[in-house]
Amino acid sequence: MKTLWQRIEKLMMAVTFAEAGEHETAREIMREEESTDRPRSTKRPDRTLRASSPGQ
């Protein structure tokens, strides 16, 4: 997992390219960022709430 500073650095790099008119390069940088941040599994763990019995 990337640190917050690494993510900010990538974002600022993309912004710089976009300001210079290199929009496609900025998009590629952001796509790389998205692809590395996706969770490996989209299935959520099954959580079952159980009430405790009286006296416990």
HTML snippet that shows the backbone in 3Dmol.js (N, CA, C, O; Angstrom):
<script src="https://3Dmol.org/build/3Dmol-min.js"></script>
<div id="view" style="width:600px;height:400px;position:relative"></div>
<script>
const pdb = `
ATOM      1  N   MET A   1       0.846  -1.177   0.000  1.00  0.00           N
ATOM      2  CA  MET A   1       0.000   0.000   0.000  1.00  0.00           C
ATOM      3  C   MET A   1       0.892   1.241   0.000  1.00  0.00           C
ATOM      4  O   MET A   1       1.879   1.318   0.731  1.00  0.00           O
ATOM      5  N   LYS A   2       0.528   2.188  -0.820  1.00  0.00           N
ATOM      6  CA  LYS A   2       1.316   3.401  -0.911  1.00  0.00           C
ATOM      7  C   LYS A   2       1.045   4.311   0.271  1.00  0.00           C
ATOM      8  O   LYS A   2      -0.041   4.318   0.851  1.00  0.00           O
ATOM      9  N   THR A   3       2.062   5.072   0.602  1.00  0.00           N
ATOM     10  CA  THR A   3       1.860   6.042   1.669  1.00  0.00           C
ATOM     11  C   THR A   3       1.088   7.230   1.116  1.00  0.00           C
ATOM     12  O   THR A   3       0.988   7.415  -0.097  1.00  0.00           O
ATOM     13  N   LEU A   4       0.556   8.015   2.007  1.00  0.00           N
ATOM     14  CA  LEU A   4      -0.196   9.197   1.616  1.00  0.00           C
ATOM     15  C   LEU A   4       0.679  10.134   0.787  1.00  0.00           C
ATOM     16  O   LEU A   4       0.222  10.690  -0.212  1.00  0.00           O
ATOM     17  N   TRP A   5       1.921  10.307   1.194  1.00  0.00           N
ATOM     18  CA  TRP A   5       2.814  11.216   0.471  1.00  0.00           C
ATOM     19  C   TRP A   5       3.094  10.722  -0.946  1.00  0.00           C
ATOM     20  O   TRP A   5       3.212  11.532  -1.865  1.00  0.00           O
ATOM     21  N   GLN A   6       3.201   9.429  -1.135  1.00  0.00           N
ATOM     22  CA  GLN A   6       3.422   8.888  -2.485  1.00  0.00           C
ATOM     23  C   GLN A   6       2.209   9.138  -3.363  1.00  0.00           C
ATOM     24  O   GLN A   6       2.354   9.459  -4.542  1.00  0.00           O
ATOM     25  N   ARG A   7       1.029   8.997  -2.809  1.00  0.00           N
ATOM     26  CA  ARG A   7      -0.198   9.248  -3.574  1.00  0.00           C
ATOM     27  C   ARG A   7      -0.309  10.721  -3.948  1.00  0.00           C
ATOM     28  O   ARG A   7      -0.685  11.050  -5.073  1.00  0.00           O
ATOM     29  N   ILE A   8       0.018  11.615  -3.002  1.00  0.00           N
ATOM     30  CA  ILE A   8      -0.025  13.050  -3.278  1.00  0.00           C
ATOM     31  C   ILE A   8       0.988  13.409  -4.352  1.00  0.00           C
ATOM     32  O   ILE A   8       0.700  14.222  -5.230  1.00  0.00           O
ATOM     33  N   GLU A   9       2.165  12.812  -4.290  1.00  0.00           N
ATOM     34  CA  GLU A   9       3.200  13.081  -5.281  1.00  0.00           C
ATOM     35  C   GLU A   9       2.717  12.694  -6.690  1.00  0.00           C
ATOM     36  O   GLU A   9       2.917  13.452  -7.639  1.00  0.00           O
ATOM     37  N   LYS A  10       2.091  11.533  -6.828  1.00  0.00           N
ATOM     38  CA  LYS A  10       1.555  11.098  -8.127  1.00  0.00           C
ATOM     39  C   LYS A  10       0.484  12.065  -8.608  1.00  0.00           C
ATOM     40  O   LYS A  10       0.453  12.416  -9.788  1.00  0.00           O
ATOM     41  N   LEU A  11      -0.390  12.498  -7.716  1.00  0.00           N
ATOM     42  CA  LEU A  11      -1.452  13.421  -8.068  1.00  0.00           C
ATOM     43  C   LEU A  11      -0.868  14.748  -8.555  1.00  0.00           C
ATOM     44  O   LEU A  11      -1.316  15.284  -9.569  1.00  0.00           O
ATOM     45  N   MET A  12       0.107  15.271  -7.857  1.00  0.00           N
ATOM     46  CA  MET A  12       0.727  16.538  -8.248  1.00  0.00           C
ATOM     47  C   MET A  12       1.446  16.414  -9.591  1.00  0.00           C
ATOM     48  O   MET A  12       1.462  17.356 -10.383  1.00  0.00           O
ATOM     49  N   MET A  13       2.037  15.253  -9.839  1.00  0.00           N
ATOM     50  CA  MET A  13       2.686  15.021 -11.116  1.00  0.00           C
ATOM     51  C   MET A  13       1.649  15.048 -12.240  1.00  0.00           C
ATOM     52  O   MET A  13       1.891  15.642 -13.292  1.00  0.00           O
ATOM     53  N   ALA A  14       0.511  14.417 -12.026  1.00  0.00           N
ATOM     54  CA  ALA A  14      -0.555  14.415 -13.020  1.00  0.00           C
ATOM     55  C   ALA A  14      -1.082  15.830 -13.251  1.00  0.00           C
ATOM     56  O   ALA A  14      -1.351  16.210 -14.391  1.00  0.00           O
ATOM     57  N   VAL A  15      -1.230  16.601 -12.195  1.00  0.00           N
ATOM     58  CA  VAL A  15      -1.696  17.985 -12.314  1.00  0.00           C
ATOM     59  C   VAL A  15      -0.712  18.805 -13.148  1.00  0.00           C
ATOM     60  O   VAL A  15      -1.123  19.592 -14.000  1.00  0.00           O
ATOM     61  N   THR A  16       0.574  18.622 -12.904  1.00  0.00           N
ATOM     62  CA  THR A  16       1.598  19.354 -13.645  1.00  0.00           C
ATOM     63  C   THR A  16       1.519  19.054 -15.136  1.00  0.00           C
ATOM     64  O   THR A  16       1.576  19.969 -15.959  1.00  0.00           O
ATOM     65  N   PHE A  17       1.388  17.784 -15.486  1.00  0.00           N
ATOM     66  CA  PHE A  17       1.269  17.420 -16.902  1.00  0.00           C
ATOM     67  C   PHE A  17      -0.012  18.002 -17.513  1.00  0.00           C
ATOM     68  O   PHE A  17       0.001  18.463 -18.654  1.00  0.00           O
ATOM     69  N   ALA A  18      -1.100  17.981 -16.766  1.00  0.00           N
ATOM     70  CA  ALA A  18      -2.366  18.511 -17.283  1.00  0.00           C
ATOM     71  C   ALA A  18      -2.252  20.022 -17.532  1.00  0.00           C
ATOM     72  O   ALA A  18      -2.745  20.523 -18.542  1.00  0.00           O
ATOM     73  N   GLU A  19      -1.609  20.738 -16.621  1.00  0.00           N
ATOM     74  CA  GLU A  19      -1.433  22.178 -16.792  1.00  0.00           C
ATOM     75  C   GLU A  19      -0.557  22.502 -18.000  1.00  0.00           C
ATOM     76  O   GLU A  19      -0.718  23.552 -18.622  1.00  0.00           O
ATOM     77  N   ALA A  20       0.364  21.605 -18.330  1.00  0.00           N
ATOM     78  CA  ALA A  20       1.260  21.814 -19.468  1.00  0.00           C
ATOM     79  C   ALA A  20       0.604  21.384 -20.783  1.00  0.00           C
ATOM     80  O   ALA A  20       1.225  21.461 -21.844  1.00  0.00           O
ATOM     81  N   GLY A  21      -0.637  20.936 -20.711  1.00  0.00           N
ATOM     82  CA  GLY A  21      -1.345  20.535 -21.913  1.00  0.00           C
ATOM     83  C   GLY A  21      -1.167  19.071 -22.279  1.00  0.00           C
ATOM     84  O   GLY A  21      -1.647  18.634 -23.324  1.00  0.00           O
ATOM     85  N   GLU A  22      -0.493  18.318 -21.447  1.00  0.00           N
ATOM     86  CA  GLU A  22      -0.271  16.889 -21.685  1.00  0.00           C
ATOM     87  C   GLU A  22      -1.362  16.087 -20.968  1.00  0.00           C
ATOM     88  O   GLU A  22      -1.099  15.364 -20.007  1.00  0.00           O
ATOM     89  N   HIS A  23      -2.579  16.236 -21.462  1.00  0.00           N
ATOM     90  CA  HIS A  23      -3.729  15.639 -20.793  1.00  0.00           C
ATOM     91  C   HIS A  23      -3.691  14.111 -20.805  1.00  0.00           C
ATOM     92  O   HIS A  23      -4.045  13.476 -19.812  1.00  0.00           O
ATOM     93  N   GLU A  24      -3.272  13.529 -21.901  1.00  0.00           N
ATOM     94  CA  GLU A  24      -3.236  12.061 -21.976  1.00  0.00           C
ATOM     95  C   GLU A  24      -2.206  11.490 -21.000  1.00  0.00           C
ATOM     96  O   GLU A  24      -2.445  10.453 -20.381  1.00  0.00           O
ATOM     97  N   THR A  25      -1.073  12.156 -20.863  1.00  0.00           N
ATOM     98  CA  THR A  25      -0.058  11.701 -19.895  1.00  0.00           C
ATOM     99  C   THR A  25      -0.619  11.779 -18.481  1.00  0.00           C
ATOM    100  O   THR A  25      -0.405  10.875 -17.674  1.00  0.00           O
ATOM    101  N   ALA A  26      -1.332  12.854 -18.184  1.00  0.00           N
ATOM    102  CA  ALA A  26      -1.946  13.000 -16.859  1.00  0.00           C
ATOM    103  C   ALA A  26      -2.946  11.879 -16.611  1.00  0.00           C
ATOM    104  O   ALA A  26      -3.005  11.323 -15.514  1.00  0.00           O
ATOM    105  N   ARG A  27      -3.733  11.548 -17.635  1.00  0.00           N
ATOM    106  CA  ARG A  27      -4.703  10.453 -17.490  1.00  0.00           C
ATOM    107  C   ARG A  27      -4.000   9.121 -17.243  1.00  0.00           C
ATOM    108  O   ARG A  27      -4.454   8.319 -16.427  1.00  0.00           O
ATOM    109  N   GLU A  28      -2.899   8.887 -17.945  1.00  0.00           N
ATOM    110  CA  GLU A  28      -2.156   7.634 -17.750  1.00  0.00           C
ATOM    111  C   GLU A  28      -1.630   7.527 -16.332  1.00  0.00           C
ATOM    112  O   GLU A  28      -1.685   6.457 -15.725  1.00  0.00           O
ATOM    113  N   ILE A  29      -1.122   8.623 -15.804  1.00  0.00           N
ATOM    114  CA  ILE A  29      -0.611   8.625 -14.425  1.00  0.00           C
ATOM    115  C   ILE A  29      -1.744   8.302 -13.456  1.00  0.00           C
ATOM    116  O   ILE A  29      -1.557   7.521 -12.522  1.00  0.00           O
ATOM    117  N   MET A  30      -2.911   8.893 -13.669  1.00  0.00           N
ATOM    118  CA  MET A  30      -4.037   8.638 -12.777  1.00  0.00           C
ATOM    119  C   MET A  30      -4.542   7.210 -12.927  1.00  0.00           C
ATOM    120  O   MET A  30      -4.963   6.602 -11.943  1.00  0.00           O
ATOM    121  N   ARG A  31      -4.507   6.659 -14.150  1.00  0.00           N
ATOM    122  CA  ARG A  31      -4.912   5.258 -14.337  1.00  0.00           C
ATOM    123  C   ARG A  31      -3.982   4.321 -13.583  1.00  0.00           C
ATOM    124  O   ARG A  31      -4.435   3.348 -12.980  1.00  0.00           O
ATOM    125  N   GLU A  32      -2.677   4.609 -13.615  1.00  0.00           N
ATOM    126  CA  GLU A  32      -1.708   3.790 -12.871  1.00  0.00           C
ATOM    127  C   GLU A  32      -2.034   3.833 -11.387  1.00  0.00           C
ATOM    128  O   GLU A  32      -1.977   2.813 -10.700  1.00  0.00           O
ATOM    129  N   GLU A  33      -2.372   5.009 -10.901  1.00  0.00           N
ATOM    130  CA  GLU A  33      -2.713   5.173  -9.488  1.00  0.00           C
ATOM    131  C   GLU A  33      -3.945   4.355  -9.134  1.00  0.00           C
ATOM    132  O   GLU A  33      -3.969   3.695  -8.094  1.00  0.00           O
ATOM    133  N   GLU A  34      -4.970   4.387  -9.986  1.00  0.00           N
ATOM    134  CA  GLU A  34      -6.193   3.630  -9.731  1.00  0.00           C
ATOM    135  C   GLU A  34      -5.940   2.134  -9.733  1.00  0.00           C
ATOM    136  O   GLU A  34      -6.477   1.404  -8.901  1.00  0.00           O
ATOM    137  N   SER A  35      -5.117   1.678 -10.676  1.00  0.00           N
ATOM    138  CA  SER A  35      -4.898   0.238 -10.797  1.00  0.00           C
ATOM    139  C   SER A  35      -4.129  -0.321  -9.606  1.00  0.00           C
ATOM    140  O   SER A  35      -4.284  -1.498  -9.280  1.00  0.00           O
ATOM    141  N   THR A  36      -3.309   0.486  -8.952  1.00  0.00           N
ATOM    142  CA  THR A  36      -2.558  -0.011  -7.805  1.00  0.00           C
ATOM    143  C   THR A  36      -3.351   0.072  -6.515  1.00  0.00           C
ATOM    144  O   THR A  36      -2.973  -0.541  -5.517  1.00  0.00           O
ATOM    145  N   ASP A  37      -4.458   0.830  -6.520  1.00  0.00           N
ATOM    146  CA  ASP A  37      -5.243   1.007  -5.298  1.00  0.00           C
ATOM    147  C   ASP A  37      -6.454   0.101  -5.204  1.00  0.00           C
ATOM    148  O   ASP A  37      -7.127   0.097  -4.174  1.00  0.00           O
ATOM    149  N   ARG A  38      -6.752  -0.649  -6.218  1.00  0.00           N
ATOM    150  CA  ARG A  38      -7.942  -1.502  -6.193  1.00  0.00           C
ATOM    151  C   ARG A  38      -7.748  -2.658  -5.221  1.00  0.00           C
ATOM    152  O   ARG A  38      -6.673  -3.254  -5.149  1.00  0.00           O
ATOM    153  N   PRO A  39      -8.792  -2.960  -4.486  1.00  0.00           N
ATOM    154  CA  PRO A  39      -8.683  -4.108  -3.574  1.00  0.00           C
ATOM    155  C   PRO A  39      -8.556  -5.408  -4.362  1.00  0.00           C
ATOM    156  O   PRO A  39      -9.049  -5.512  -5.485  1.00  0.00           O
ATOM    157  N   ARG A  40      -7.911  -6.367  -3.785  1.00  0.00           N
ATOM    158  CA  ARG A  40      -7.692  -7.644  -4.472  1.00  0.00           C
ATOM    159  C   ARG A  40      -8.975  -8.438  -4.607  1.00  0.00           C
ATOM    160  O   ARG A  40      -9.160  -9.165  -5.582  1.00  0.00           O
ATOM    161  N   SER A  41      -9.843  -8.305  -3.654  1.00  0.00           N
ATOM    162  CA  SER A  41     -11.107  -9.032  -3.692  1.00  0.00           C
ATOM    163  C   SER A  41     -12.240  -8.051  -3.440  1.00  0.00           C
ATOM    164  O   SER A  41     -12.162  -7.214  -2.541  1.00  0.00           O
ATOM    165  N   THR A  42     -13.285  -8.159  -4.234  1.00  0.00           N
ATOM    166  CA  THR A  42     -14.418  -7.269  -4.042  1.00  0.00           C
ATOM    167  C   THR A  42     -15.459  -7.880  -3.110  1.00  0.00           C
ATOM    168  O   THR A  42     -16.424  -7.216  -2.732  1.00  0.00           O
ATOM    169  N   LYS A  43     -15.264  -9.137  -2.741  1.00  0.00           N
ATOM    170  CA  LYS A  43     -16.214  -9.802  -1.859  1.00  0.00           C
ATOM    171  C   LYS A  43     -15.980  -9.346  -0.423  1.00  0.00           C
ATOM    172  O   LYS A  43     -14.861  -9.384   0.089  1.00  0.00           O
ATOM    173  N   ARG A  44     -17.055  -8.918   0.204  1.00  0.00           N
ATOM    174  CA  ARG A  44     -16.967  -8.487   1.597  1.00  0.00           C
ATOM    175  C   ARG A  44     -17.100  -9.691   2.513  1.00  0.00           C
ATOM    176  O   ARG A  44     -17.816 -10.641   2.196  1.00  0.00           O
ATOM    177  N   PRO A  45     -16.421  -9.654   3.634  1.00  0.00           N
ATOM    178  CA  PRO A  45     -16.580 -10.771   4.569  1.00  0.00           C
ATOM    179  C   PRO A  45     -18.000 -10.804   5.124  1.00  0.00           C
ATOM    180  O   PRO A  45     -18.624  -9.764   5.337  1.00  0.00           O
ATOM    181  N   ASP A  46     -18.489 -11.995   5.350  1.00  0.00           N
ATOM    182  CA  ASP A  46     -19.838 -12.162   5.876  1.00  0.00           C
ATOM    183  C   ASP A  46     -19.826 -11.819   7.357  1.00  0.00           C
ATOM    184  O   ASP A  46     -19.136 -12.453   8.155  1.00  0.00           O
ATOM    185  N   ARG A  47     -20.602 -10.806   7.704  1.00  0.00           N
ATOM    186  CA  ARG A  47     -20.689 -10.411   9.111  1.00  0.00           C
ATOM    187  C   ARG A  47     -22.083 -10.715   9.615  1.00  0.00           C
ATOM    188  O   ARG A  47     -23.073 -10.245   9.054  1.00  0.00           O
ATOM    189  N   THR A  48     -22.156 -11.481  10.644  1.00  0.00           N
ATOM    190  CA  THR A  48     -23.431 -11.841  11.236  1.00  0.00           C
ATOM    191  C   THR A  48     -23.459 -11.253  12.642  1.00  0.00           C
ATOM    192  O   THR A  48     -22.555 -11.478  13.446  1.00  0.00           O
ATOM    193  N   LEU A  49     -24.520 -10.492  12.921  1.00  0.00           N
ATOM    194  CA  LEU A  49     -24.673  -9.927  14.250  1.00  0.00           C
ATOM    195  C   LEU A  49     -25.420 -10.940  15.107  1.00  0.00           C
ATOM    196  O   LEU A  49     -26.440 -11.501  14.704  1.00  0.00           O
ATOM    197  N   ARG A  50     -24.892 -11.150  16.272  1.00  0.00           N
ATOM    198  CA  ARG A  50     -25.523 -12.098  17.193  1.00  0.00           C
ATOM    199  C   ARG A  50     -25.798 -11.406  18.523  1.00  0.00           C
ATOM    200  O   ARG A  50     -24.932 -10.741  19.090  1.00  0.00           O
ATOM    201  N   ALA A  51     -26.991 -11.577  18.990  1.00  0.00           N
ATOM    202  CA  ALA A  51     -27.342 -11.009  20.295  1.00  0.00           C
ATOM    203  C   ALA A  51     -26.816 -11.936  21.380  1.00  0.00           C
ATOM    204  O   ALA A  51     -26.866 -13.160  21.254  1.00  0.00           O
ATOM    205  N   SER A  52     -26.316 -11.334  22.438  1.00  0.00           N
ATOM    206  CA  SER A  52     -25.844 -12.160  23.552  1.00  0.00           C
ATOM    207  C   SER A  52     -27.047 -12.600  24.381  1.00  0.00           C
ATOM    208  O   SER A  52     -28.036 -11.878  24.507  1.00  0.00           O
ATOM    209  N   SER A  53     -26.938 -13.781  24.934  1.00  0.00           N
ATOM    210  CA  SER A  53     -28.036 -14.280  25.748  1.00  0.00           C
ATOM    211  C   SER A  53     -27.990 -13.620  27.120  1.00  0.00           C
ATOM    212  O   SER A  53     -26.922 -13.216  27.578  1.00  0.00           O
ATOM    213  N   PRO A  54     -29.132 -13.509  27.771  1.00  0.00           N
ATOM    214  CA  PRO A  54     -29.160 -12.863  29.116  1.00  0.00           C
ATOM    215  C   PRO A  54     -28.246 -13.613  30.088  1.00  0.00           C
ATOM    216  O   PRO A  54     -28.165 -14.842  30.080  1.00  0.00           O
ATOM    217  N   GLY A  55     -27.580 -12.844  30.904  1.00  0.00           N
ATOM    218  CA  GLY A  55     -26.719 -13.461  31.904  1.00  0.00           C
ATOM    219  C   GLY A  55     -25.272 -13.603  31.443  1.00  0.00           C
ATOM    220  O   GLY A  55     -24.436 -14.098  32.198  1.00  0.00           O
ATOM    221  N   GLN A  56     -24.967 -13.191  30.256  1.00  0.00           N
ATOM    222  CA  GLN A  56     -23.562 -13.277  29.799  1.00  0.00           C
ATOM    223  C   GLN A  56     -22.941 -11.931  29.755  1.00  0.00           C
ATOM    224  O   GLN A  56     -21.771 -11.803  29.397  1.00  0.00           O
TER     225      GLN A  56
END
`;
const viewer = $3Dmol.createViewer("view");
viewer.addModel(pdb, "pdb");
viewer.setStyle({}, {cartoon: {color: "spectrum"}});
viewer.zoomTo();
viewer.render();
</script>
